[in-house]
Amino acid sequence: MEFVRLLLVFLHLLGMAVLVGMFLLSRRAPAGAPLNVGWVHGAALQLITGLALQLLAPFTDTEYSHVKLGIKLLVLLVIAGLALVYVIRRVAAPSWLPPTLAGLVVVNVGLAVFWT
């Protein structure tokens, strides 16, 4: 069971890396480019693995703060929602969107690391 938990943590971190990578990729995109679908994929990977880790917690004797996870889920849903709106519409992403999404990713990482 520990291997499954570690695999989920690994995939969860890869989801975060995808989101950071999408920000770096968006910095190289020309003005008026649509938002990359990788934002949605990274957020979905984070969501699925985060929920799986939470559901696996009773079997691995791991305890999580439900308030912390609720706030992290809310931030992730904002990231996914904003990304999904602009990916589906395939319109030019406003210049404020990638830095905002990246800031929200940093907030989520900060919550994970510093909130015990």
HELIX and SHEET records of a PDB file:
HELIX    1   1 GLU A    2  ARG A   28  1                                  27    
HELIX    2   2 GLY A   38  LEU A   56  1                                  19    
HELIX    3   3 ALA A   57  PHE A   59  5                                   3    
HELIX    4   4 HIS A   66  ARG A   89  1                                  24    
HELIX    5   5 LEU A   97  PHE A  114  1                                  18    
END                                                                             
